[in-house]
């Protein structure tokens, strides 16, 4: 046990048992069997990729998630988003996220791809979904950026905060797919200072939870309008 464990002892976020953020019993209740969807039409996609008939010039190429957003993972993410004193939780969640992604066959194909042509970017770039200014001021950090940094440490990809949220939106909770799409329309802006680095680049958007994919889709559209070639999305948890 190190000094940080003495100062900030770990307790299971669910049953409060001393030892770690999830005890072995509660960890067994996590589900890695996430239901893949095509983020364009919302229908099932067995491999997480956007259906060929739905794929367009400004759409996401696909999305991948690590765990199901159930009662256990919800508590983990709540602590992560609203309890910044639990700094060690980022390592725990980073390991979960990474292990799930590297075991995904389709995601590994993306990692192995090597684009051809002189203007194509070889390295994948991680772009976190930004928070609104009011939420950032209240929370003090962006949980999506922390997750992106955790993936960066494990994969070796760069994290670039090239998107800003130009307006605060109401919560997506309780909105249907059409309302969610309308709620995030025009909410993101690409920082032009990064234009040269993103020409024909491949980008992975990062966030904590994926529901319908409306937020990811809007961010992908903005990036593609600015010259990005391919965009995928990854989220720690997927709502079913």
ROSE-4610 file (N, C-alpha, C; in Angstrom, 1 decimal, always signed):
// ROSE-4610
residu = [X/X/X/X/X/X/X/X/X/X/X/X/X/X/X/X/X/X/X/X/X/X/X/X/X/X/X/X/X/X/X/X/X/X/X/X/X/X/X/X/X/X/X/X/X/X/X/X/X/X/X/X/X/X/X/X/X/X/X/X/X/X/X/X/X/X/X/X/X/X/X/X/X/X/X/X/X/X/X/X/X/X/X/X/X/X/X/X/X/X/X/X/X/X/X/X/X/X/X/X/X/X/X/X/X/X/X/X/X/X/X/X/X/X/X/X/X/X/X/X/X/X/X/X/X/X/X/X/X/X/X/X/X/X/X/X/X/X/X/X/X/X/X/X/X/X/X/X/X/X/X/X/X/X/X/X/X/X/X/X/X/X/X/X/X/X/X/X/X/X/X/X/X/X/X/X/X/X/X/X/X/X/X/X/X/X/X/X/X/X/X/X/X/X/X/X/X/X/X/X/X/X/X/X/X/X/X/X/X/X/X/X/X/X/X/X/X/X/X/X/X/X/X/X/X/X/X/X/X/X/X/X/X/X/X/X/X/X/X/X/X/X/X/X/X/X/X/X/X/X/X/X/X/X/X/X/X/X/X/X/X/X/X/X/X/X/X/X/X/X/X/X/X/X/X/X/X/X/X/X/X/X/X/X/X/X/X/X/X/X/X/X/X/X/X/X/X/X/X/X/X/X/X/X/X/X/X/X/X/X/X/X/X/X/X/X/X/X/X/X/X/X/X/X/X/X/X/X/X/X/X/X/X/X/X/X/X/X/X/X/X/X/X/X/X/X/X/X/X/X/X/X/X/X/X/X/X/X/X/X/X/X/X/X/X/X/X/X/X/X/X/X/X/X/X/X/X/X/X/X/X/X/X/X/X/X/X/X/X/X/X/X/X/X/X/X/X/X/X/X/X/X/X/X/X/X/X/X/X/X/X/X/X/X/X/X/X/X/X/X/X/X/X/X/X/X/X/X/X/X/X/X/X/X/X/X/X/X/X/X/X/X/X/X/X/X/X/X/X/X/X/X/X/X/X/X/X/X/X/X/X/X/X/X/X/X/X/X/X/X/X/X/X/X/X/X/X/X/X/X/X/X/X/X/X/X/X/X/X/X/X/X/X/X/X/X/X/X/X/X/X/X/X/X/X/X/X/X/X/X/X/X/X/X/X/X/X/X/X/X/X/X/X/X/X/X/X/X/X/X/X/X/X/X/X/X/X/X/X/X/X/X/X/X/X/X/X/X/X/X/X/X/X/X/X/X/X/X/X/X/X/X/X/X/X/X/X/X/X/X/X/X/X/X/X/X/X/X/X/X/X/X/X/X/X/X/X/X/X/X/X/X/X/X/X/X/X/X/X/X/X/X/X/X/X/X/X/X/X/X/X/X/X/X/X/X/X/X/X/X/X/X/X/X/X/X/X/X/X/X/X/X/X/X/X/X/X/X/X/X/X/X/X/X/X/X/X/X/X/X/X/X/X/X/X/X/X/X/X/X/X/X/X/X/X/X/X/X/X/X/X/X/X/X/X/X/X/X/X/X/X/X/X/X/X/X/X/X/X/X/X/X/X/X/X/X/X/X/X/X/X/X/X/X/X/X/X/X/X/X/X/X/X/X/X/X/X/X/X/X]
num = [1/1/1/2/2/2/3/3/3/4/4/4/5/5/5/6/6/6/7/7/7/8/8/8/9/9/9/10/10/10/11/11/11/12/12/12/13/13/13/14/14/14/15/15/15/16/16/16/17/17/17/18/18/18/19/19/19/20/20/20/21/21/21/22/22/22/23/23/23/24/24/24/25/25/25/26/26/26/27/27/27/28/28/28/29/29/29/30/30/30/31/31/31/32/32/32/33/33/33/34/34/34/35/35/35/36/36/36/37/37/37/38/38/38/39/39/39/40/40/40/41/41/41/42/42/42/43/43/43/44/44/44/45/45/45/46/46/46/47/47/47/48/48/48/49/49/49/50/50/50/51/51/51/52/52/52/53/53/53/54/54/54/55/55/55/56/56/56/57/57/57/58/58/58/59/59/59/60/60/60/61/61/61/62/62/62/63/63/63/64/64/64/65/65/65/66/66/66/67/67/67/68/68/68/69/69/69/70/70/70/71/71/71/72/72/72/73/73/73/74/74/74/75/75/75/76/76/76/77/77/77/78/78/78/79/79/79/80/80/80/81/81/81/82/82/82/83/83/83/84/84/84/85/85/85/86/86/86/87/87/87/88/88/88/89/89/89/90/90/90/91/91/91/92/92/92/93/93/93/94/94/94/95/95/95/96/96/96/97/97/97/98/98/98/99/99/99/100/100/100/101/101/101/102/102/102/103/103/103/104/104/104/105/105/105/106/106/106/107/107/107/108/108/108/109/109/109/110/110/110/111/111/111/112/112/112/113/113/113/114/114/114/115/115/115/116/116/116/117/117/117/118/118/118/119/119/119/120/120/120/121/121/121/122/122/122/123/123/123/124/124/124/125/125/125/126/126/126/127/127/127/128/128/128/129/129/129/130/130/130/131/131/131/132/132/132/133/133/133/134/134/134/135/135/135/136/136/136/137/137/137/138/138/138/139/139/139/140/140/140/141/141/141/142/142/142/143/143/143/144/144/144/145/145/145/146/146/146/147/147/147/148/148/148/149/149/149/150/150/150/151/151/151/152/152/152/153/153/153/154/154/154/155/155/155/156/156/156/157/157/157/158/158/158/159/159/159/160/160/160/161/161/161/162/162/162/163/163/163/164/164/164/165/165/165/166/166/166/167/167/167/168/168/168/169/169/169/170/170/170/171/171/171/172/172/172/173/173/173/174/174/174/175/175/175/176/176/176/177/177/177/178/178/178/179/179/179/180/180/180/181/181/181/182/182/182/183/183/183/184/184/184/185/185/185/186/186/186/187/187/187/188/188/188/189/189/189/190/190/190/191/191/191/192/192/192/193/193/193/194/194/194/195/195/195/196/196/196/197/197/197/198/198/198/199/199/199/200/200/200/201/201/201/202/202/202/203/203/203/204/204/204/205/205/205/206/206/206/207/207/207/208/208/208/209/209/209/210/210/210/211/211/211/212/212/212/213/213/213/214/214/214/215/215/215/216/216/216/217/217/217/218/218/218/219/219/219/220/220/220/221/221/221/222/222/222/223/223/223/224/224/224/225/225/225/226/226/226/227/227/227/228/228/228/229/229/229/230/230/230/231/231/231/232/232/232/233/233/233/234/234/234/235/235/235/236/236/236/237/237/237/238/238/238/239/239/239/240/240/240]
x = [+0.8/+0.0/+0.9/+0.6/+1.4/+0.8/+1.5/+1.0/-0.3/-0.6/-1.9/-3.0/-2.8/-3.8/-4.2/-3.1/-3.4/-4.1/-3.8/-4.5/-5.9/-6.0/-7.3/-7.6/-8.1/-8.4/-9.5/-9.3/-10.3/-11.4/-12.6/-13.8/-14.6/-15.2/-16.0/-17.1/-17.3/-18.3/-19.7/-19.9/-21.2/-21.6/-20.7/-21.0/-20.2/-19.3/-18.4/-17.4/-17.1/-16.1/-14.7/-13.9/-12.6/-11.7/-10.8/-9.9/-9.6/-10.7/-10.5/-11.8/-11.8/-13.0/-14.2/-13.9/-14.9/-14.3/-15.1/-14.7/-14.9/-14.4/-14.5/-15.9/-16.8/-18.2/-18.9/-18.7/-19.3/-18.7/-17.4/-16.7/-17.4/-17.8/-18.4/-19.7/-20.3/-21.6/-21.4/-20.2/-20.0/-20.2/-20.8/-21.0/-20.2/-19.4/-18.6/-19.4/-20.6/-21.4/-22.2/-21.5/-22.2/-22.9/-24.0/-24.8/-24.4/-23.7/-23.2/-24.3/-24.2/-25.2/-24.6/-25.3/-24.9/-25.3/-24.4/-24.8/-25.6/-25.7/-26.5/-27.9/-28.2/-29.6/-30.1/-29.2/-29.5/-29.8/-29.7/-30.0/-28.8/-29.0/-27.8/-26.7/-25.5/-24.4/-23.5/-23.3/-22.6/-21.2/-20.6/-19.1/-18.9/-19.9/-19.7/-19.5/-19.4/-19.2/-20.5/-20.4/-21.5/-21.9/-23.3/-23.7/-23.3/-22.8/-22.4/-23.5/-24.7/-25.8/-26.0/-25.5/-25.6/-24.3/-23.3/-22.0/-22.0/-21.7/-21.6/-20.4/-20.3/-19.0/-18.7/-19.8/-19.5/-20.0/-20.0/-20.5/-19.4/-19.6/-18.7/-18.5/-17.3/-17.1/-17.5/-17.6/-18.1/-17.8/-18.3/-18.2/-17.9/-17.1/-16.8/-16.9/-17.4/-17.6/-17.0/-16.8/-16.1/-17.1/-18.0/-18.9/-20.3/-21.2/-22.6/-22.9/-23.6/-24.0/-25.1/-24.7/-25.7/-25.5/-26.1/-26.1/-24.7/-23.8/-22.5/-21.6/-21.6/-20.8/-21.3/-22.6/-23.1/-22.5/-22.3/-21.8/-20.3/-19.6/-18.2/-18.0/-18.8/-18.7/-19.1/-20.2/-20.6/-19.4/-18.8/-17.6/-16.5/-16.3/-15.3/-15.6/-16.9/-17.3/-17.5/-17.8/-18.2/-17.4/-16.4/-15.6/-14.1/-13.6/-12.2/-11.2/-11.5/-10.5/-10.1/-11.0/-10.6/-9.8/-8.6/-7.7/-7.3/-7.1/-6.7/-7.7/-8.9/-10.0/-9.7/-9.0/-8.7/-7.8/-7.0/-6.1/-7.0/-7.9/-8.8/-9.6/-10.3/-11.1/-10.3/-9.1/-8.3/-7.9/-7.6/-7.3/-8.5/-9.7/-11.0/-11.2/-11.0/-11.3/-10.3/-9.0/-8.0/-8.1/-8.3/-8.4/-9.6/-10.7/-11.9/-11.6/-11.0/-10.7/-9.8/-8.7/-7.7/-8.2/-9.3/-9.9/-11.0/-11.2/-12.2/-11.5/-11.9/-11.3/-11.3/-12.5/-12.7/-11.8/-11.7/-10.9/-9.5/-9.0/-7.6/-7.3/-8.3/-8.1/-7.8/-8.5/-8.2/-6.8/-6.4/-5.0/-4.0/-4.3/-3.3/-3.3/-4.3/-4.4/-3.2/-2.7/-1.7/-2.1/-2.6/-3.1/-2.0/-2.4/-1.4/-1.5/-0.4/-0.4/+0.4/+1.0/+1.9/+1.2/-0.1/-0.8/-1.7/-1.5/-2.3/-1.5/-2.3/-1.6/-1.6/-0.5/-0.4/-0.9/-0.6/-0.9/-2.4/-3.1/-4.4/-4.3/-5.3/-5.3/-6.5/-6.4/-7.5/-8.0/-9.3/-9.9/-11.1/-10.9/-12.0/-13.2/-14.4/-15.6/-15.5/-15.6/-15.4/-16.7/-16.4/-17.5/-17.9/-19.1/-19.5/-18.8/-18.7/-17.9/-18.4/-19.7/-20.3/-20.0/-20.2/-19.9/-18.4/-17.6/-16.1/-15.7/-16.3/-16.0/-16.5/-17.7/-18.2/-17.4/-17.0/-16.4/-14.9/-14.3/-12.9/-12.0/-12.6/-11.9/-12.9/-12.4/-13.2/-12.9/-13.9/-13.7/-13.3/-13.8/-13.5/-12.0/-11.5/-10.1/-9.2/-9.6/-8.8/-8.8/-10.0/-10.0/-9.1/-9.2/-8.3/-6.8/-6.5/-5.1/-4.7/-5.6/-5.4/-5.1/-6.0/-5.8/-4.5/-4.1/-2.9/-1.7/-1.7/-0.6/-0.4/-1.5/-1.4/-1.2/-1.8/-1.7/-0.5/-0.2/+0.9/+0.4/-0.9/-1.5/-1.5/-1.5/-1.6/-3.0/-3.2/-4.4/-4.5/-5.4/-5.5/-6.9/-6.9/-8.2/-8.5/-9.0/-9.2/-10.6/-11.5/-12.9/-13.3/-14.1/-14.7/-16.2/-16.8/-18.3/-18.7/-19.3/-19.6/-20.9/-21.7/-22.9/-23.2/-23.8/-24.3/-25.6/-25.7/-27.0/-27.7/-28.9/-29.7/-29.3/-29.6/-29.2/-29.9/-29.2/-29.7/-30.6/-30.6/-31.4/-32.9/-33.6/-35.1/-35.4/-34.5/-34.7/-34.7/-35.6/-35.5/-34.4/-34.2/-33.0/-33.1/-34.3/-34.4/-34.1/-34.6/-34.4/-33.0/-32.3/-30.9/-30.1/-30.4/-29.6/-29.8/-31.0/-31.3/-30.6/-30.6/-30.0/-28.5/-27.8/-26.3/-25.9/-26.9/-26.6/-25.9/-24.8/-24.0/-23.3/-23.2/-22.6/-21.1/-20.4/-19.0/-18.3/-17.1/-16.3/-14.9/-14.4/-13.0/-12.0/-11.0/-9.9/-9.0/-9.1/-8.4/-6.9/-6.3/-4.9/-4.4/-5.3/-4.9/-5.1/-5.6/-6.0/-4.9/-3.7/-2.6/-2.4/-2.5/-2.3/-3.4/-4.6/-5.8/-6.1/-5.3/-5.6/-5.5/-6.6/-6.6/-6.2/-6.4/-6.1/-7.1/-6.7/-7.7/-7.8/-9.1/-9.4/-10.3/-10.0/-10.8/-11.4/-12.7/-13.4/-13.5/-13.4/-13.5/-14.5/-15.3/-16.3/-16.5/-17.3/-17.5/-18.7/-19.8/-21.0/-21.5/-21.9/-22.6/-24.0/-24.9/-26.3/-26.8/-27.2/-27.6/-26.5/-25.5/-24.4/-24.5/-25.6/-25.8/-24.7/-24.1/-23.0/-21.8/-21.5/-20.3/-20.5/-21.7/-22.0/-21.8/-22.3/-22.1/-20.6/-19.9/-18.5/-17.7/-18.1/-17.5/-17.8/-19.0/-19.3/-18.5/-18.3/-17.4/-16.0/-15.5/-14.1/-13.9/-14.9/-14.8/-15.0/-15.8/-15.9/-14.6/-13.7/-12.4/-11.2/-11.6/-10.5/-10.1/-10.7/-10.4/-10.9/-10.2/-10.6/-11.5/-11.1/-12.0/-12.1/-13.3/-13.6/-14.3/-13.7/-14.4/-14.7/-15.5/-15.8/-15.6/-15.1/-15.0/-15.6/-16.3/-16.8/-16.6/-16.4/-16.2/-17.4/-18.6/-19.9/-20.9/-21.8/-22.8/-24.2/-25.1/-26.4/-27.2/-27.9/-28.7/-30.2]
y = [-1.2/+0.0/+1.2/+2.2/+3.4/+4.5/+5.7/+6.8/+7.3/+7.3/+7.8/+6.9/+5.6/+4.7/+4.9/+5.4/+5.7/+7.0/+7.9/+9.2/+9.2/+8.5/+8.4/+6.9/+6.2/+4.8/+4.5/+3.4/+3.0/+2.2/+2.5/+1.7/+1.4/+0.2/-0.1/+0.9/+1.4/+2.4/+1.9/+0.6/+0.0/-0.4/-1.3/-1.9/-1.3/-0.4/+0.3/-0.6/-1.7/-2.6/-2.0/-2.0/-1.5/-2.3/-1.6/-2.3/-1.7/-1.6/-1.0/-0.4/+0.3/+1.0/+0.1/-1.2/-2.3/-3.5/-4.1/-5.4/-6.5/-7.6/-8.7/-9.1/-9.0/-9.4/-8.4/-7.1/-6.0/-5.9/-6.2/-6.2/-7.3/-8.4/-9.5/-9.0/-8.0/-7.5/-6.5/-6.1/-5.3/-6.2/-5.6/-6.3/-5.7/-6.5/-6.1/-6.4/-6.9/-7.3/-6.1/-5.1/-3.9/-4.2/-3.5/-3.7/-2.7/-3.1/-2.2/-1.7/-0.4/+0.2/+1.0/+1.2/+2.1/+3.5/+4.4/+5.7/+6.6/+6.2/+7.0/+6.7/+5.4/+4.9/+4.4/+4.1/+3.6/+2.1/+1.4/+0.0/-0.8/-2.1/-2.9/-3.0/-3.0/-3.2/-4.2/-5.4/-6.5/-6.2/-5.3/-5.0/-3.6/-2.8/-1.4/-0.4/-0.9/+0.0/+0.6/+1.7/+2.3/+1.5/+1.3/+0.5/+1.2/+0.4/+0.9/+1.9/+1.5/+2.3/+3.7/+3.7/+4.9/+5.8/+5.2/+5.9/+7.1/+8.2/+9.4/+10.2/+11.3/+12.1/+12.6/+13.0/+13.6/+12.8/+11.5/+10.6/+9.9/+9.4/+8.5/+7.2/+6.7/+5.4/+4.2/+4.5/+3.5/+3.9/+3.1/+3.4/+2.1/+2.3/+1.1/+1.5/+0.6/+0.9/-0.3/+0.0/-1.0/-1.7/-1.0/-1.7/-1.2/-2.0/-1.6/-0.6/+0.5/+1.5/+0.9/+0.1/-0.5/+0.2/-0.4/+0.2/+0.4/-0.6/-0.6/+0.4/+0.4/+1.3/+2.8/+2.9/+4.3/+4.9/+4.1/+4.6/+4.9/+4.1/+4.3/+5.7/+5.9/+7.1/+8.3/+8.2/+9.3/+9.7/+8.8/+9.1/+9.8/+9.3/+9.8/+11.3/+11.6/+12.9/+13.9/+13.4/+14.4/+14.3/+13.4/+13.2/+13.3/+14.5/+14.6/+14.2/+14.0/+13.6/+12.1/+11.4/+10.0/+9.9/+10.5/+10.6/+9.3/+8.3/+7.0/+6.3/+6.7/+6.1/+6.2/+7.2/+7.3/+6.2/+5.7/+4.5/+3.3/+3.1/+1.9/+1.9/+3.1/+3.2/+3.1/+3.7/+3.6/+2.2/+1.4/+0.0/-0.8/-0.5/-1.1/-0.8/+0.5/+1.0/+0.4/+0.4/-0.1/-1.6/-2.3/-3.8/-4.2/-3.5/-3.8/-3.5/-2.3/-1.9/-2.9/-3.3/-4.1/-5.5/-5.9/-7.2/-7.2/-6.0/-5.8/-6.0/-7.0/-7.3/-6.2/-5.6/-4.5/-3.3/-3.0/-1.8/-2.1/-3.3/-3.7/-3.6/-3.8/-3.6/-2.1/-1.2/+0.2/+0.6/+0.0/+0.2/-0.2/-1.3/-1.8/-1.1/-0.3/+0.3/+1.3/+1.3/+2.3/+3.0/+4.2/+4.9/+5.1/+5.2/+5.4/+6.8/+7.3/+8.7/+9.6/+10.6/+11.5/+12.4/+12.7/+13.6/+12.9/+11.6/+10.9/+10.7/+11.0/+10.9/+9.4/+8.9/+7.5/+7.4/+8.3/+8.2/+8.6/+7.8/+8.2/+9.3/+10.2/+11.3/+11.2/+11.3/+11.2/+12.6/+12.8/+14.1/+13.9/+14.5/+14.4/+15.3/+14.8/+15.6/+16.7/+18.0/+19.1/+19.3/+19.8/+20.2/+21.7/+22.1/+23.5/+24.3/+25.6/+26.4/+26.3/+26.4/+26.4/+25.0/+23.9/+22.6/+22.5/+23.0/+22.9/+23.7/+24.9/+25.7/+25.1/+24.4/+23.8/+22.5/+21.7/+20.5/+20.6/+21.5/+21.8/+20.9/+20.0/+19.2/+18.5/+18.0/+17.3/+15.9/+15.1/+13.6/+12.9/+13.4/+12.9/+13.1/+14.2/+14.5/+13.6/+13.3/+12.4/+11.0/+10.6/+9.2/+9.2/+10.3/+10.3/+10.3/+10.9/+10.9/+9.5/+8.8/+7.5/+6.5/+6.7/+5.9/+6.3/+7.5/+8.0/+7.4/+7.2/+6.6/+5.2/+4.5/+3.1/+2.8/+3.6/+3.4/+4.2/+5.3/+6.2/+7.2/+7.4/+8.4/+9.8/+10.8/+12.2/+12.5/+13.4/+13.9/+15.4/+15.8/+17.2/+17.7/+18.8/+19.5/+20.5/+20.0/+20.9/+21.4/+20.8/+21.2/+22.0/+23.0/+23.7/+23.7/+23.7/+23.8/+25.2/+25.7/+27.1/+27.5/+26.6/+26.9/+25.8/+26.1/+25.1/+24.5/+23.2/+22.5/+22.0/+21.7/+21.1/+19.6/+18.9/+17.5/+16.7/+15.7/+14.8/+13.7/+13.6/+12.6/+12.9/+11.9/+12.0/+12.4/+12.8/+13.2/+12.1/+12.1/+11.0/+11.3/+10.4/+10.6/+11.9/+12.2/+13.5/+14.7/+14.7/+15.8/+15.9/+14.8/+14.8/+15.4/+15.0/+15.5/+17.0/+17.5/+18.9/+19.7/+19.0/+19.7/+20.0/+19.1/+19.3/+19.9/+20.3/+20.9/+22.2/+22.3/+23.6/+23.9/+22.8/+23.1/+23.1/+22.5/+22.4/+23.3/+23.7/+24.6/+24.0/+23.9/+23.4/+24.6/+24.4/+25.5/+25.4/+26.5/+26.5/+26.4/+26.6/+26.5/+25.1/+24.1/+22.7/+22.2/+23.1/+22.6/+21.8/+22.3/+21.6/+20.1/+20.0/+18.7/+17.7/+18.2/+17.4/+17.1/+17.6/+17.4/+15.9/+15.2/+13.8/+12.9/+13.4/+12.7/+11.6/+10.7/+9.7/+10.1/+10.2/+10.7/+9.7/+9.6/+8.8/+9.8/+10.0/+10.8/+10.0/+10.7/+10.0/+10.7/+9.9/+10.4/+9.3/+9.6/+8.6/+7.7/+8.3/+7.5/+7.7/+6.7/+6.7/+6.3/+7.1/+6.7/+6.5/+7.5/+7.4/+7.7/+8.4/+8.8/+10.2/+10.9/+12.2/+13.2/+13.2/+14.1/+13.8/+12.5/+12.0/+12.4/+12.2/+12.4/+13.9/+14.8/+16.2/+16.6/+16.0/+16.3/+15.8/+14.6/+14.0/+14.9/+15.4/+16.2/+17.5/+18.1/+19.3/+19.0/+17.9/+17.5/+17.2/+16.5/+16.1/+17.3/+18.3/+19.5/+20.3/+20.0/+20.7/+19.9/+18.8/+18.1/+16.7/+16.3/+15.0/+13.9/+12.8/+11.8/+10.8/+10.3/+9.2/+9.6/+9.3/+9.5/+8.3/+7.8/+6.8/+7.4/+6.7/+7.1/+6.0/+6.3/+5.3/+5.9/+5.1/+5.6/+4.5/+4.9/+3.9/+3.1/+3.7/+2.9/+3.2/+2.2/+2.3/+2.1/+3.0/+2.9/+1.9/+1.0/+0.0/+0.4]
z = [+0.0/+0.0/+0.0/-0.9/-1.0/-0.1/-0.1/+0.8/+0.3/-1.0/-1.5/-1.0/-1.0/-0.5/+1.0/+1.7/+3.1/+3.3/+2.5/+2.6/+1.9/+0.8/+0.1/-0.1/+0.9/+0.8/-0.2/-0.9/-2.0/-1.4/-1.8/-1.5/-2.7/-2.8/-3.9/-4.0/-5.3/-5.5/-5.3/-5.3/-5.2/-3.8/-3.2/-1.9/-0.8/-1.1/-0.2/+0.5/+0.0/+0.6/+0.4/+1.4/+1.3/+0.4/-0.4/-1.2/-2.6/-3.4/-4.7/-5.1/-6.3/-6.8/-7.1/-7.4/-7.5/-6.8/-5.9/-5.3/-6.4/-6.1/-7.1/-7.4/-6.4/-6.6/-7.5/-7.2/-8.0/-9.4/-9.5/-10.8/-11.8/-11.2/-12.0/-12.5/-12.0/-12.5/-13.6/-13.9/-15.1/-16.4/-17.4/-18.6/-19.8/-20.5/-21.6/-22.9/-22.8/-24.0/-24.5/-25.0/-25.5/-26.8/-27.0/-28.2/-29.3/-30.3/-31.3/-32.2/-32.5/-33.4/-34.5/-35.6/-36.6/-36.1/-35.9/-35.3/-36.2/-37.5/-38.4/-38.4/-38.5/-38.5/-37.1/-36.2/-34.9/-34.8/-36.0/-36.0/-35.7/-35.3/-34.9/-36.0/-35.5/-36.4/-35.7/-36.3/-35.6/-35.2/-36.0/-35.8/-35.3/-35.1/-34.7/-35.8/-37.1/-38.2/-38.7/-39.3/-39.9/-41.2/-41.3/-42.5/-43.8/-44.7/-46.0/-46.6/-46.5/-47.1/-46.3/-45.0/-44.2/-44.3/-44.8/-44.8/-45.8/-45.3/-46.2/-46.0/-46.8/-46.8/-45.4/-44.6/-43.3/-42.1/-42.3/-41.2/-40.5/-39.3/-38.6/-39.4/-39.3/-39.9/-39.0/-37.7/-36.7/-35.3/-34.4/-32.9/-32.2/-31.1/-30.2/-28.8/-28.0/-26.5/-25.7/-24.4/-23.6/-22.7/-22.0/-21.1/-21.2/-20.7/-20.8/-19.6/-19.9/-18.9/-18.0/-17.1/-16.1/-14.7/-13.7/-12.4/-11.8/-12.1/-11.6/-12.3/-13.7/-14.4/-14.3/-14.1/-13.8/-12.6/-11.5/-10.3/-10.5/-11.2/-11.5/-12.3/-13.3/-14.1/-13.3/-12.5/-11.6/-10.7/-10.1/-9.2/-10.0/-11.2/-12.1/-12.5/-12.8/-13.2/-12.1/-10.9/-9.9/-8.6/-8.6/-7.4/-7.8/-8.1/-8.6/-7.6/-6.3/-5.3/-5.6/-6.4/-6.7/-7.9/-7.8/-9.0/-9.6/-8.7/-9.1/-10.0/-10.0/-10.7/-12.2/-12.6/-14.1/-14.6/-13.7/-14.1/-14.2/-13.3/-13.3/-14.5/-14.8/-16.0/-17.3/-17.2/-18.4/-18.8/-17.8/-18.0/-18.6/-18.0/-18.5/-20.0/-20.3/-21.6/-22.6/-22.3/-23.2/-23.5/-22.4/-22.5/-23.4/-23.3/-24.1/-25.6/-25.8/-27.2/-27.9/-27.2/-27.9/-28.2/-27.5/-27.7/-28.8/-29.3/-30.4/-31.7/-32.5/-33.7/-34.7/-34.8/-35.8/-35.5/-34.2/-33.8/-34.0/-33.9/-34.2/-35.6/-36.5/-37.9/-38.2/-37.5/-37.7/-37.2/-36.1/-35.6/-36.6/-37.4/-38.3/-39.6/-39.9/-41.2/-41.4/-42.6/-43.0/-44.3/-44.2/-45.3/-46.4/-47.6/-48.7/-49.2/-49.8/-50.4/-49.5/-50.1/-49.4/-48.4/-48.6/-47.7/-46.7/-46.5/-45.6/-44.2/-43.2/-41.8/-41.4/-41.0/-40.5/-39.1/-38.2/-36.8/-36.6/-35.8/-35.3/-34.3/-34.3/-33.4/-32.5/-31.2/-30.3/-30.0/-30.2/-29.9/-28.9/-27.7/-26.7/-27.1/-26.8/-26.9/-25.8/-26.2/-25.2/-24.3/-23.1/-22.3/-22.6/-22.2/-22.3/-21.2/-21.4/-20.5/-19.0/-18.9/-17.5/-16.8/-17.5/-16.9/-16.6/-17.5/-17.2/-16.0/-15.8/-14.7/-13.4/-13.5/-12.3/-11.9/-12.9/-12.6/-12.5/-13.3/-13.2/-14.1/-14.8/-15.8/-16.7/-17.8/-18.8/-18.8/-18.3/-18.2/-19.5/-20.6/-21.9/-22.2/-21.9/-22.1/-21.2/-20.0/-19.1/-19.7/-20.2/-20.8/-22.1/-22.8/-24.0/-23.7/-22.6/-22.1/-21.7/-21.0/-20.6/-21.8/-22.8/-24.0/-24.7/-24.7/-25.3/-24.6/-23.3/-22.6/-23.0/-23.3/-23.6/-25.1/-26.0/-27.4/-28.1/-27.4/-28.0/-29.0/-29.1/-30.0/-29.4/-30.2/-29.7/-29.3/-28.3/-27.9/-28.3/-29.1/-29.6/-29.3/-28.5/-28.2/-29.3/-30.4/-31.6/-31.7/-30.8/-30.9/-29.6/-29.8/-28.7/-28.8/-27.6/-27.6/-27.5/-28.6/-28.7/-28.0/-27.6/-26.8/-25.9/-24.8/-23.8/-24.3/-24.2/-24.6/-23.3/-23.5/-22.4/-22.4/-21.3/-21.1/-22.2/-22.7/-23.7/-23.1/-21.7/-21.1/-21.3/-21.7/-22.0/-23.4/-24.2/-25.6/-26.5/-27.5/-28.5/-29.5/-30.5/-31.4/-32.2/-32.7/-33.4/-32.6/-31.4/-30.4/-30.0/-29.8/-29.5/-30.6/-31.8/-33.0/-33.1/-32.9/-33.0/-31.9/-30.7/-29.5/-29.7/-30.4/-30.6/-31.9/-32.7/-34.0/-33.9/-34.5/-34.5/-33.2/-32.4/-31.0/-31.0/-32.0/-32.0/-33.1/-32.7/-33.6/-33.7/-34.9/-35.1/-35.0/-34.3/-34.1/-35.4/-36.2/-37.4/-37.3/-36.1/-35.9/-36.2/-36.1/-36.2/-37.7/-38.6/-39.9/-40.6/-40.6/-41.3/-40.8/-39.5/-38.9/-39.1/-39.5/-39.7/-41.1/-42.0/-43.5/-43.7/-44.2/-44.5/-43.3/-42.1/-40.9/-40.5/-39.7/-39.1/-37.6/-37.2/-35.9/-35.1/-33.8/-32.9/-31.9/-31.9/-30.9/-29.6/-28.5/-27.2/-26.3/-25.6/-24.6/-23.6/-22.5/-21.5/-21.8/-22.4/-22.6/-24.0/-24.7/-26.0/-25.8/-26.3/-26.3/-27.7/-28.4/-29.8/-30.8/-30.3/-31.1/-31.7/-31.3/-31.9/-31.7/-30.5/-30.2/-31.0/-31.0/-31.8/-33.3/-33.8/-35.2/-35.6/-34.7/-35.0/-34.9/-34.0/-33.9/-35.2/-35.6/-36.8/-38.1/-38.2/-39.3/-39.4/-38.2/-38.1/-38.6/-38.0/-38.4/-39.9/-40.4/-41.8/-42.8/-42.3/-43.1/-43.1/-42.2/-42.0/-42.6/-43.3/-44.0/-43.5/-42.3/-41.8/-42.7/-42.9/-43.8/-43.2/-42.0/-41.4/-39.9/-39.3/-37.9/-37.3/-36.2/-35.4/-34.1/-33.3/-32.0/-31.0/-29.8/-28.7/-27.5/-26.7/-25.4/-24.4/-23.2/-22.1/-21.9/-22.0/-21.7/-22.8/-23.0/-24.0/-23.3/-23.5/-23.0/-23.9/-23.3/-24.1/-24.0]
